[in-house]
Amino acid sequence: MIKHIVLWKLKEHAEGADRASNAAKMKTMLDACADLVPGILKLEAVVAQPGLEATYDVVLYSEFTDKAALDAYQNHPSHVALKPFFGAVREARQCMDYEI
């Protein structure tokens, strides 16, 4: 199994919206990817919650059966279509994939 974790820190304002609005939009867009390809075991998008410690604004936690499933997800046209918006609103991004 491959775990794929991505964290985004967002700009205060981008694409005509504030950080909170863009975070909510990102979550909606990521949630729509939950069933894109066979081999996605889990896909959970979360927005930082007020009152709880967070250094990033949006987190994606996902699990895939294998690297081929992760690669299929990464290259799926619906996933690729997210990248321009995500790139425009992010200040920073961190990612880690690991096999267990």
trRosetta pair geometry for C-beta under 8 A, 3 or more apart (Angstrom, degrees):
i j d omega theta_ij theta_ji phi_ij phi_ji
1 41 6.9 -26 -139 7 116 154
1 63 5.9 -3 179 -171 116 102
1 64 6.9 154 -162 78 66 45
1 65 6.4 -63 -109 -141 68 27
1 66 7.4 -79 -104 -71 29 47
1 99 7.0 147 81 -153 43 62
1 100 5.4 -23 69 60 96 87
2 63 7.2 153 82 -157 49 53
2 64 4.6 -15 62 61 99 99
2 65 7.8 9 20 76 86 23
2 66 6.3 81 -10 -161 108 18
2 67 5.7 111 -53 -76 148 56
2 69 7.4 177 39 64 118 98
2 70 5.0 -61 93 -39 148 136
2 97 5.9 0 -177 -172 107 100
2 98 7.2 164 -152 84 64 27
2 99 5.4 -35 -97 -95 69 71
3 61 7.6 -22 -168 -166 99 77
3 62 7.2 152 -158 86 54 48
3 63 5.5 -25 -103 -101 68 74
3 64 7.9 -180 -82 21 23 73
3 97 6.9 169 85 -150 51 50
3 98 5.5 -11 55 60 96 78
3 99 7.8 178 15 -89 72 21
3 100 6.5 37 -14 -7 109 112
4 60 7.4 -25 117 118 89 105
4 62 4.6 -20 64 69 98 100
4 63 7.5 -179 20 -82 77 25
4 64 6.5 38 -9 -7 117 111
4 70 5.8 151 -56 -129 135 117
4 73 7.9 -165 30 83 168 145
4 95 7.6 -13 -170 -166 76 98
4 96 7.9 176 -148 91 38 46
4 97 5.1 -4 -103 -104 72 87
5 59 7.2 -13 -167 -171 87 95
5 60 6.8 170 -150 88 41 64
5 61 5.5 2 -110 -109 86 65
5 62 7.5 -179 -76 28 46 65
5 95 7.0 161 89 -152 54 51
5 96 5.2 -6 59 59 99 87
5 97 7.7 177 23 -78 65 41
6 59 7.2 161 85 -156 52 49
6 60 4.4 9 52 48 96 108
6 93 6.7 -13 -171 -169 97 97
6 94 7.1 163 -155 86 50 52
6 95 4.7 -8 -105 -103 81 87
7 56 4.0 0 177 167 110 176
7 58 7.3 157 -155 85 48 53
7 59 5.2 -12 -104 -105 76 78
7 60 7.9 -152 -68 24 37 67
7 93 7.0 159 84 -155 55 48
7 94 4.6 0 53 55 102 99
7 95 7.6 -164 23 -71 64 46
8 26 6.9 -115 60 -172 151 165
8 56 6.1 119 69 -175 29 111
8 57 6.0 -54 98 59 78 90
8 58 4.6 -3 53 58 106 99
8 59 7.8 -163 21 -74 70 37
8 86 6.9 -105 -107 -163 152 99
8 89 8.0 48 164 100 135 93
8 90 4.9 -89 -158 -114 107 113
8 92 7.3 161 -155 86 47 53
8 93 5.3 -11 -104 -103 72 78
9 55 7.3 -43 -89 141 117 67
9 56 4.9 -97 -69 -126 75 70
9 57 5.8 111 -130 0 39 95
9 90 6.8 89 69 -162 51 78
9 91 4.7 -62 107 65 94 103
9 92 4.2 19 43 49 114 95
9 93 7.6 -140 24 -64 71 39
10 14 7.2 -130 -177 21 91 127
10 19 4.8 140 99 -140 121 87
10 22 5.5 163 -160 92 146 126
10 23 5.9 -124 -9 -65 155 88
10 26 7.9 -146 -80 -16 131 146
10 57 4.5 -51 6 42 102 158
10 58 7.0 64 -38 -3 113 104
10 89 5.4 -15 -142 150 100 93
10 90 5.9 -71 -105 -109 55 46
10 91 6.1 92 165 -1 10 93
11 14 4.3 88 66 -37 127 118
11 19 6.9 -153 92 -88 39 88
11 22 7.8 24 56 46 77 165
11 89 6.0 -135 29 -170 97 50
11 90 7.0 93 -18 137 85 6
11 91 5.0 137 -68 -59 64 93
12 18 6.9 -38 165 -150 59 73
12 19 5.6 -54 -137 -42 33 110
13 17 7.1 -179 -149 90 66 30
13 18 5.7 -38 -97 -106 74 52
13 19 7.4 -72 -63 -38 40 69
14 17 7.0 -26 72 59 52 72
14 22 6.2 37 62 -78 97 158
14 88 5.7 162 166 140 122 80
14 89 4.2 168 86 -115 138 63
15 22 6.6 115 52 -100 117 117
15 85 6.8 32 -86 -145 162 80
15 88 5.4 86 -56 122 109 128
15 89 5.7 -49 4 -73 121 98
17 21 3.9 -111 178 90 121 131
17 22 5.2 148 96 -52 118 84
17 25 7.3 81 88 -9 166 138
17 89 7.9 -16 67 -114 102 124
18 21 5.2 92 55 12 71 103
18 22 7.1 -143 97 -3 34 93
19 22 6.0 -65 -148 41 27 106
19 23 6.1 29 157 -22 66 108
19 57 6.3 -120 179 -124 107 153
20 23 5.7 -52 -146 34 30 113
20 24 6.5 29 155 -17 63 105
21 24 5.8 -55 -150 36 31 110
21 25 6.4 30 152 -18 65 107
22 25 5.5 -52 -145 37 35 113
22 26 6.3 40 154 -23 66 102
22 89 4.4 -177 -172 -158 144 147
23 26 5.7 -52 -149 33 31 113
23 27 6.6 33 152 -20 63 103
23 47 4.6 103 152 -132 116 115
23 48 7.3 -71 -156 27 154 83
23 57 4.9 -112 -98 157 125 113
23 58 5.2 -174 -143 -61 85 105
24 27 5.7 -51 -151 32 33 113
24 28 6.6 33 152 -18 64 105
24 47 6.4 -5 -80 -74 55 158
25 28 5.7 -54 -151 36 34 112
25 29 6.3 32 152 -18 66 107
25 85 7.6 -103 127 163 123 139
26 29 5.7 -58 -148 39 32 111
26 30 6.1 28 156 -16 68 108
26 45 7.2 -154 127 -176 81 135
26 47 7.8 130 69 -87 101 98
26 58 5.0 -30 99 -114 140 168
26 85 7.7 -174 -91 122 78 113
26 86 6.5 92 -120 -102 110 87
26 89 7.3 -140 -59 80 118 145
27 30 5.8 -58 -145 40 29 108
27 31 6.1 34 155 -24 65 107
27 45 4.6 166 -138 125 67 121
27 46 7.3 55 -115 -106 116 7
27 47 5.3 -64 -54 -43 137 104
27 58 6.5 -145 -62 -133 81 115
28 31 5.7 -51 -145 32 28 114
28 32 6.8 32 154 -23 60 104
29 32 5.9 -56 -159 28 31 114
29 33 7.4 30 146 -22 60 103
29 82 5.3 133 154 -118 130 112
29 85 7.2 179 -73 78 171 143
30 33 5.7 -55 -162 25 42 115
30 43 7.2 -155 161 162 89 110
30 45 3.7 117 95 -73 135 150
30 58 7.8 158 -11 174 148 125
30 60 5.6 -135 -153 -100 146 115
30 82 7.4 78 -75 -133 64 156
31 34 6.1 -12 -174 -30 47 112
31 43 7.8 153 -123 118 38 107
31 45 5.6 -107 -56 35 72 125
32 78 7.3 -121 122 170 105 127
33 36 5.0 -20 -162 -30 68 123
33 43 6.3 -126 96 169 87 158
33 73 7.3 85 172 -159 115 101
33 76 7.8 142 -144 78 100 137
33 78 6.3 172 -104 118 84 114
33 79 5.8 78 -128 -87 132 87
33 82 7.5 -42 -56 -37 134 144
34 40 6.6 171 -180 130 46 147
34 43 4.4 -164 -116 63 69 126
35 40 6.7 -150 -109 60 31 136
36 40 6.8 85 45 -27 76 145
36 73 5.9 108 79 -124 127 76
36 76 4.8 113 164 126 130 172
36 78 5.7 -151 -120 63 121 128
36 79 6.3 50 -150 -42 174 103
37 40 6.1 110 67 -25 72 102
37 69 6.3 166 114 -158 118 73
37 72 4.3 158 -165 121 161 117
37 73 5.2 -132 29 -73 130 68
37 76 5.8 -142 -46 -65 114 136
38 69 6.8 -101 104 -119 60 104
38 72 7.7 -4 54 97 66 159
39 64 5.3 33 144 -164 96 86
39 65 4.1 -100 -147 21 84 110
39 66 6.6 -74 -153 34 129 73
39 68 7.0 -130 -117 92 171 81
39 69 2.5 -133 132 -118 143 134
39 70 7.8 -102 127 -31 125 47
39 72 6.7 96 47 47 134 131
39 73 7.7 -125 85 -37 105 105
40 43 5.6 -14 -178 -34 124 114
40 62 6.8 -49 -149 -169 94 113
40 63 7.6 109 -168 80 53 56
40 64 6.0 -37 -104 -103 47 75
40 69 6.6 -173 -54 168 50 119
40 73 6.4 103 -75 -83 106 130
41 63 4.2 -52 67 101 112 103
41 64 6.4 -179 6 -100 92 18
41 65 6.3 127 -44 -57 107 66
42 61 7.2 -24 122 119 111 86
42 62 6.0 -178 95 -145 67 48
42 63 4.3 40 39 30 98 104
43 60 7.3 -17 -164 -167 79 95
43 61 7.8 163 -150 88 34 52
43 62 4.4 11 -108 -111 69 104
43 63 7.9 -134 -60 30 53 59
44 60 7.3 152 82 -156 50 48
44 61 4.7 -12 62 62 102 95
44 62 7.0 -180 23 -75 62 59
45 58 6.8 -6 -172 -173 93 100
45 59 7.3 166 -152 86 48 49
45 60 5.2 -16 -101 -102 77 76
46 58 7.2 159 83 -155 47 54
46 59 5.0 -11 59 59 96 95
46 60 8.0 174 20 -81 69 32
46 61 7.4 15 2 5 111 103
47 57 6.8 -15 -152 164 72 70
47 58 5.7 -24 -104 -101 62 75
48 52 7.3 -156 -171 77 73 96
48 54 3.6 165 -135 123 120 168
48 56 6.8 176 -58 95 122 50
48 57 5.2 -87 4 -138 119 40
48 58 7.3 -91 -15 -61 81 36
48 59 7.9 96 -61 -11 72 97
49 52 4.8 38 76 27 97 120
49 54 7.3 129 36 -28 53 139
54 57 7.2 100 142 -91 126 32
56 59 6.3 101 96 -66 124 87
56 92 7.8 -108 -113 84 97 101
56 94 7.3 -106 -84 27 147 112
62 73 7.8 -173 143 158 153 168
64 67 7.6 104 103 -86 129 19
64 69 4.0 -179 -176 96 111 115
64 70 4.4 -179 46 -59 166 80
64 73 6.7 -124 -94 -4 135 137
65 69 4.8 95 43 -11 86 152
66 69 5.4 104 54 7 63 99
66 70 7.4 -120 108 0 38 91
67 70 5.4 -54 -149 39 39 113
67 71 6.1 41 153 -21 70 105
67 99 7.6 -37 -56 -84 97 117
68 71 5.7 -52 -145 37 30 112
68 72 6.4 34 153 -22 63 104
69 72 5.6 -50 -147 34 32 113
69 73 6.5 34 152 -19 63 104
70 73 5.6 -55 -152 36 32 113
70 74 6.2 32 152 -21 67 106
70 97 6.7 89 -166 -138 159 135
71 74 5.6 -52 -143 36 32 112
71 75 6.2 10 163 -1 66 114
72 75 6.3 -70 -144 49 24 97
72 76 6.3 47 153 -52 63 96
73 76 5.7 -36 -147 -1 29 118
73 79 5.9 98 167 -52 63 161
74 79 6.3 -127 -144 115 19 148
75 79 7.4 48 53 65 12 122
75 80 6.8 15 -159 -52 34 115
76 79 4.5 80 66 10 91 106
76 80 6.8 -166 87 -9 43 88
77 80 5.5 -54 -139 40 33 113
77 81 6.2 43 158 -30 65 104
78 81 5.7 -48 -150 26 29 118
78 82 7.6 39 149 -28 56 95
79 82 6.0 -46 -166 15 40 114
79 83 7.9 53 144 -36 61 93
80 83 6.0 -36 -169 0 45 119
81 84 7.6 -44 -175 18 43 99
82 85 6.2 -73 -170 47 51 104
82 86 5.5 41 146 -20 87 118
83 86 5.6 -60 -136 43 31 110
83 87 5.8 33 165 -22 68 110
84 87 5.9 -58 -145 38 25 111
84 88 6.4 24 157 -20 62 110
85 88 5.7 -60 -150 35 30 111
85 89 6.4 6 163 -3 67 112
86 89 6.5 -70 -144 44 27 96
86 90 5.9 22 165 -25 66 119
86 93 7.9 65 155 -88 109 136
87 90 6.3 -58 -132 31 23 108
90 93 5.4 18 172 -52 152 99
